[in-house]
Amino acid sequence: HQIEVSGTKILVREYYSPQTTEGCPALIYFHGGGWVIGDIETHHQLTGYLCENLEAKVFSVDYRLSPEEKYPVPLDDCDQAFEWVLSNSDALGVDKNKVAAGGDSAGGNLSACLCLLRKSESRSMPKSQLLIYPVTNLASMETDSYEECEEGFYLSKKSMEWFREHYLNSTEERTNPLCSPLLAENLTDHPPAVITTAGFDPLRDEG
């Protein structure tokens, strides 16, 4: 599917299986990659796996990437994609009351921030969240897991600093809850979440 966001077309890939019958649940998925790399192709195997095993349609969002499109553009793209699924639920064959949001790493960040954004504007929120080793605090990289896993593993502290620099417009944005959802004052009434952390990961503690 192609959807239009602020005059720009972004792709949303729909996954379905023999188990995804009319009126099934849906998961809107935002890929990881530090807001800079990754796309629906890099996560094709994962999103297909989720579709098969959740018995839900999965909509993988090819949101625009930084540094060409910094915050809040990637978040706005994800928000508009979520809204598009809700608005077209009948045509897409999904239950609009069972639409979840999720993602890995930066995608987990976008999912959690999506909930904060939609709650602040009193709009429909996801039914639930799937947060796979999410980035939740861009204001501090001083946790034990950042110290223990600073380098030598797939994700390093230095690369996280590089991603943060590319995504945000200023150091002030690091403490904005729509960039660092862990710093939100109140998460009451947010959708229930499945949160997965990885042992050898700088992001472990903030998950």
C-alpha atoms as a printed R data frame, in Angstrom:
    type eleno elety resid chain resno       x       y      z
1   ATOM     1    CA   HIS     A     1   0.000   0.000  0.000
2   ATOM     2    CA   GLN     A     2   1.065   3.591 -0.566
3   ATOM     3    CA   ILE     A     3  -0.194   6.175  1.895
4   ATOM     4    CA   GLU     A     4   0.320   9.915  1.771
5   ATOM     5    CA   VAL     A     5   1.829  11.805  4.691
6   ATOM     6    CA   SER     A     6   2.280  15.573  4.300
7   ATOM     7    CA   GLY     A     7   2.454  15.258  0.528
8   ATOM     8    CA   THR     A     8   4.952  12.374  0.619
9   ATOM     9    CA   LYS     A     9   4.052   8.779 -0.186
10  ATOM    10    CA   ILE     A    10   5.316   6.071  2.166
11  ATOM    11    CA   LEU     A    11   4.978   2.321  1.755
12  ATOM    12    CA   VAL     A    12   3.123   0.012  4.123
13  ATOM    13    CA   ARG     A    13   3.531  -3.706  3.417
14  ATOM    14    CA   GLU     A    14   0.646  -5.955  4.439
15  ATOM    15    CA   TYR     A    15   1.323  -9.521  5.603
16  ATOM    16    CA   TYR     A    16  -1.418 -12.118  5.820
17  ATOM    17    CA   SER     A    17  -1.643 -15.902  6.091
18  ATOM    18    CA   PRO     A    18  -4.330 -18.610  5.959
19  ATOM    19    CA   GLN     A    19  -4.950 -17.882  9.662
20  ATOM    20    CA   THR     A    20  -5.716 -14.182  9.118
21  ATOM    21    CA   THR     A    21  -9.417 -14.413  8.423
22  ATOM    22    CA   GLU     A    22 -11.804 -11.485  7.995
23  ATOM    23    CA   GLY     A    23 -11.953  -9.332 11.123
24  ATOM    24    CA   CYS     A    24  -8.642 -10.573 12.533
25  ATOM    25    CA   PRO     A    25  -6.335  -8.529 14.807
26  ATOM    26    CA   ALA     A    26  -3.540  -6.415 13.310
27  ATOM    27    CA   LEU     A    27  -0.042  -5.360 14.319
28  ATOM    28    CA   ILE     A    28   1.440  -2.145 12.917
29  ATOM    29    CA   TYR     A    29   5.203  -2.771 12.891
30  ATOM    30    CA   PHE     A    30   8.010  -0.179 12.928
31  ATOM    31    CA   HIS     A    31  11.468  -1.539 12.063
32  ATOM    32    CA   GLY     A    32  14.631  -0.842 14.013
33  ATOM    33    CA   GLY     A    33  17.869   0.713 12.780
34  ATOM    34    CA   GLY     A    34  18.449   3.792 14.899
35  ATOM    35    CA   TRP     A    35  15.978   5.848 12.828
36  ATOM    36    CA   VAL     A    36  18.750   5.932 10.195
37  ATOM    37    CA   ILE     A    37  19.054   2.471  8.609
38  ATOM    38    CA   GLY     A    38  16.798  -0.518  8.015
39  ATOM    39    CA   ASP     A    39  13.563  -0.789  6.050
40  ATOM    40    CA   ILE     A    40  10.687  -3.180  5.418
41  ATOM    41    CA   GLU     A    41  13.069  -5.490  3.505
42  ATOM    42    CA   THR     A    42  15.600  -5.878  6.339
43  ATOM    43    CA   HIS     A    43  12.738  -6.923  8.625
44  ATOM    44    CA   HIS     A    44  10.811  -9.004  6.069
45  ATOM    45    CA   GLN     A    45  11.605 -12.350  7.720
46  ATOM    46    CA   LEU     A    46  10.632 -11.072 11.185
47  ATOM    47    CA   THR     A    47   7.357  -9.474 10.105
48  ATOM    48    CA   GLY     A    48   6.407 -12.606  8.166
49  ATOM    49    CA   TYR     A    49   7.183 -14.722 11.231
50  ATOM    50    CA   LEU     A    50   5.043 -12.470 13.433
51  ATOM    51    CA   CYS     A    51   2.142 -12.689 10.993
52  ATOM    52    CA   GLU     A    52   2.223 -16.494 11.006
53  ATOM    53    CA   ASN     A    53   2.593 -16.883 14.744
54  ATOM    54    CA   LEU     A    54   0.275 -14.138 15.980
55  ATOM    55    CA   GLU     A    55  -2.525 -15.069 13.560
56  ATOM    56    CA   ALA     A    56  -2.802 -11.357 12.869
57  ATOM    57    CA   LYS     A    57  -2.236  -9.220  9.822
58  ATOM    58    CA   VAL     A    58   1.019  -7.290 10.077
59  ATOM    59    CA   PHE     A    59   1.495  -3.885  8.468
60  ATOM    60    CA   SER     A    60   5.187  -3.023  8.168
61  ATOM    61    CA   VAL     A    61   5.800   0.718  7.835
62  ATOM    62    CA   ASP     A    62   8.568   2.140  5.629
63  ATOM    63    CA   TYR     A    63   8.778   5.420  7.559
64  ATOM    64    CA   ARG     A    64  11.173   8.125  6.393
65  ATOM    65    CA   LEU     A    65  14.685   7.985  7.840
66  ATOM    66    CA   SER     A    66  17.104  10.415  9.468
67  ATOM    67    CA   PRO     A    67  19.232  12.457  9.066
68  ATOM    68    CA   GLU     A    68  17.348  13.594  5.957
69  ATOM    69    CA   GLU     A    69  14.115  13.487  7.964
70  ATOM    70    CA   LYS     A    70  14.774  14.113 11.641
71  ATOM    71    CA   TYR     A    71  12.348  14.014 14.574
72  ATOM    72    CA   PRO     A    72   9.350  14.299 14.439
73  ATOM    73    CA   VAL     A    73   9.001  13.095 10.815
74  ATOM    74    CA   PRO     A    74   9.581   9.353 11.460
75  ATOM    75    CA   LEU     A    75   7.137   9.444 14.388
76  ATOM    76    CA   ASP     A    76   4.547  11.335 12.331
77  ATOM    77    CA   ASP     A    77   4.855   8.773  9.527
78  ATOM    78    CA   CYS     A    78   4.229   5.948 12.002
79  ATOM    79    CA   ASP     A    79   1.296   7.804 13.522
80  ATOM    80    CA   GLN     A    80  -0.287   8.383 10.120
81  ATOM    81    CA   ALA     A    81   0.225   4.744  9.148
82  ATOM    82    CA   PHE     A    82  -1.495   3.643 12.356
83  ATOM    83    CA   GLU     A    83  -4.350   6.054 11.669
84  ATOM    84    CA   TRP     A    84  -4.627   4.753  8.103
85  ATOM    85    CA   VAL     A    85  -5.119   1.170  9.303
86  ATOM    86    CA   LEU     A    86  -7.786   2.267 11.794
87  ATOM    87    CA   SER     A    87  -9.600   4.349  9.186
88  ATOM    88    CA   ASN     A    88  -9.512   1.568  6.582
89  ATOM    89    CA   SER     A    89 -10.007  -1.386  8.901
90  ATOM    90    CA   ASP     A    90 -13.111  -2.684  7.108
91  ATOM    91    CA   ALA     A    91 -11.458  -2.641  3.686
92  ATOM    92    CA   LEU     A    92  -8.304  -4.209  5.155
93  ATOM    93    CA   GLY     A    93 -10.302  -6.939  6.881
94  ATOM    94    CA   VAL     A    94  -9.103  -6.223 10.421
95  ATOM    95    CA   ASP     A    95 -10.847  -5.537 13.721
96  ATOM    96    CA   LYS     A    96 -10.212  -1.861 14.483
97  ATOM    97    CA   ASN     A    97 -10.581  -2.621 18.195
98  ATOM    98    CA   LYS     A    98  -7.668  -5.067 18.034
99  ATOM    99    CA   VAL     A    99  -4.934  -3.057 16.363
100 ATOM   100    CA   ALA     A   100  -1.589  -3.240 18.166
101 ATOM   101    CA   ALA     A   101   1.668  -1.344 17.573
102 ATOM   102    CA   GLY     A   102   5.203  -2.606 17.924
103 ATOM   103    CA   GLY     A   103   8.793  -2.521 16.800
104 ATOM   104    CA   ASP     A   104  12.383  -3.329 17.651
105 ATOM   105    CA   SER     A   105  14.979  -0.901 19.025
106 ATOM   106    CA   ALA     A   106  14.221   2.486 17.391
107 ATOM   107    CA   GLY     A   107  10.945   0.951 16.208
108 ATOM   108    CA   GLY     A   108  10.076   0.099 19.800
109 ATOM   109    CA   ASN     A   109  10.801   3.722 20.649
110 ATOM   110    CA   LEU     A   110   8.453   4.887 17.898
111 ATOM   111    CA   SER     A   111   5.721   2.552 19.149
112 ATOM   112    CA   ALA     A   112   5.934   3.778 22.755
113 ATOM   113    CA   CYS     A   113   6.126   7.406 21.601
114 ATOM   114    CA   LEU     A   114   3.133   6.850 19.322
115 ATOM   115    CA   CYS     A   115   1.083   5.949 22.407
116 ATOM   116    CA   LEU     A   116   2.213   9.089 24.234
117 ATOM   117    CA   LEU     A   117   1.435  11.250 21.218
118 ATOM   118    CA   ARG     A   118  -2.023   9.800 20.657
119 ATOM   119    CA   LYS     A   119  -2.938   9.958 24.343
120 ATOM   120    CA   SER     A   120  -1.915  13.633 24.522
121 ATOM   121    CA   GLU     A   121  -4.285  14.333 21.623
122 ATOM   122    CA   SER     A   122  -7.104  12.114 22.997
123 ATOM   123    CA   ARG     A   123  -7.020   9.845 19.931
124 ATOM   124    CA   SER     A   124  -7.519   6.091 19.732
125 ATOM   125    CA   MET     A   125  -4.536   4.200 21.078
126 ATOM   126    CA   PRO     A   126  -3.169   0.771 20.164
127 ATOM   127    CA   LYS     A   127  -4.823  -2.204 21.822
128 ATOM   128    CA   SER     A   128  -1.400  -3.409 22.977
129 ATOM   129    CA   GLN     A   129   2.319  -2.962 22.325
130 ATOM   130    CA   LEU     A   130   5.157  -5.255 21.273
131 ATOM   131    CA   LEU     A   131   8.421  -3.595 22.314
132 ATOM   132    CA   ILE     A   132  11.536  -5.554 21.324
133 ATOM   133    CA   TYR     A   133  14.642  -4.138 23.073
134 ATOM   134    CA   PRO     A   134  13.203  -0.607 22.749
135 ATOM   135    CA   VAL     A   135  15.158   2.646 22.983
136 ATOM   136    CA   THR     A   136  13.403   4.527 25.781
137 ATOM   137    CA   ASN     A   137  15.859   7.124 27.093
138 ATOM   138    CA   LEU     A   138  17.991   9.266 24.780
139 ATOM   139    CA   ALA     A   139  18.844  11.653 27.625
140 ATOM   140    CA   SER     A   140  21.252   9.303 29.413
141 ATOM   141    CA   MET     A   141  23.660   6.578 28.370
142 ATOM   142    CA   GLU     A   142  25.016   6.051 31.881
143 ATOM   143    CA   THR     A   143  23.253   2.789 32.772
144 ATOM   144    CA   ASP     A   144  25.006  -0.402 33.885
145 ATOM   145    CA   SER     A   145  24.121  -2.085 30.591
146 ATOM   146    CA   TYR     A   146  25.674   0.746 28.576
147 ATOM   147    CA   GLU     A   147  28.838   0.354 30.674
148 ATOM   148    CA   GLU     A   148  28.923  -3.448 30.425
149 ATOM   149    CA   CYS     A   149  28.089  -3.576 26.696
150 ATOM   150    CA   GLU     A   150  29.795  -0.389 25.547
151 ATOM   151    CA   GLU     A   151  31.612  -2.177 22.729
152 ATOM   152    CA   GLY     A   152  32.222  -5.634 21.349
153 ATOM   153    CA   PHE     A   153  28.592  -6.527 20.638
154 ATOM   154    CA   TYR     A   154  26.225  -5.882 17.746
155 ATOM   155    CA   LEU     A   155  25.182  -2.448 19.083
156 ATOM   156    CA   SER     A   156  27.758  -0.173 20.719
157 ATOM   157    CA   LYS     A   157  27.457   2.949 22.821
158 ATOM   158    CA   LYS     A   158  29.300   4.894 20.128
159 ATOM   159    CA   SER     A   159  26.800   3.826 17.449
160 ATOM   160    CA   MET     A   160  23.868   4.773 19.709
161 ATOM   161    CA   GLU     A   161  25.379   8.235 20.142
162 ATOM   162    CA   TRP     A   162  25.712   8.433 16.337
163 ATOM   163    CA   PHE     A   163  22.072   7.412 15.832
164 ATOM   164    CA   ARG     A   164  20.880   9.933 18.422
165 ATOM   165    CA   GLU     A   165  22.851  12.713 16.725
166 ATOM   166    CA   HIS     A   166  21.240  11.875 13.381
167 ATOM   167    CA   TYR     A   167  17.665  11.615 14.695
168 ATOM   168    CA   LEU     A   168  17.374  14.644 16.976
169 ATOM   169    CA   ASN     A   169  17.562  18.311 16.032
170 ATOM   170    CA   SER     A   170  19.043  19.502 19.351
171 ATOM   171    CA   THR     A   171  20.299  18.285 22.727
172 ATOM   172    CA   GLU     A   172  17.112  19.703 24.291
173 ATOM   173    CA   GLU     A   173  15.044  17.093 22.469
174 ATOM   174    CA   ARG     A   174  16.784  14.284 24.351
175 ATOM   175    CA   THR     A   175  14.520  14.878 27.362
176 ATOM   176    CA   ASN     A   176  11.335  15.213 25.306
177 ATOM   177    CA   PRO     A   177   9.103  12.236 26.236
178 ATOM   178    CA   LEU     A   178   8.169  11.911 22.546
179 ATOM   179    CA   CYS     A   179  11.837  11.031 22.006
180 ATOM   180    CA   SER     A   180  12.522   9.423 25.412
181 ATOM   181    CA   PRO     A   181   9.274   7.772 26.567
182 ATOM   182    CA   LEU     A   182  10.887   6.552 29.804
183 ATOM   183    CA   LEU     A   183  10.901  10.209 30.913
184 ATOM   184    CA   ALA     A   184   7.132  10.640 30.530
185 ATOM   185    CA   GLU     A   185   5.553  11.843 33.760
186 ATOM   186    CA   ASN     A   186   2.576   9.517 33.504
187 ATOM   187    CA   LEU     A   187   2.031   6.247 31.632
188 ATOM   188    CA   THR     A   188  -1.344   5.538 33.227
189 ATOM   189    CA   ASP     A   189  -3.906   4.018 30.851
190 ATOM   190    CA   HIS     A   190  -1.305   3.165 28.249
191 ATOM   191    CA   PRO     A   191  -1.806  -0.098 26.363
192 ATOM   192    CA   PRO     A   192  -0.378  -3.250 27.955
193 ATOM   193    CA   ALA     A   193   3.020  -4.133 26.525
194 ATOM   194    CA   VAL     A   194   5.120  -7.196 25.903
195 ATOM   195    CA   ILE     A   195   8.689  -5.949 26.426
196 ATOM   196    CA   THR     A   196  11.661  -8.048 25.359
197 ATOM   197    CA   THR     A   197  15.211  -7.189 26.387
198 ATOM   198    CA   ALA     A   198  18.517  -8.754 25.319
199 ATOM   199    CA   GLY     A   199  21.242  -9.662 27.786
200 ATOM   200    CA   PHE     A   200  24.237  -8.300 25.890
201 ATOM   201    CA   ASP     A   201  22.681  -5.022 24.805
202 ATOM   202    CA   PRO     A   202  23.364  -1.411 25.878
203 ATOM   203    CA   LEU     A   203  19.568  -0.873 25.801
204 ATOM   204    CA   ARG     A   204  18.830  -3.670 28.305
205 ATOM   205    CA   ASP     A   205  18.355  -1.514 31.411
206 ATOM   206    CA   GLU     A   206  16.091   1.082 29.809
207 ATOM   207    CA   GLY     A   207  13.900  -1.731 28.487
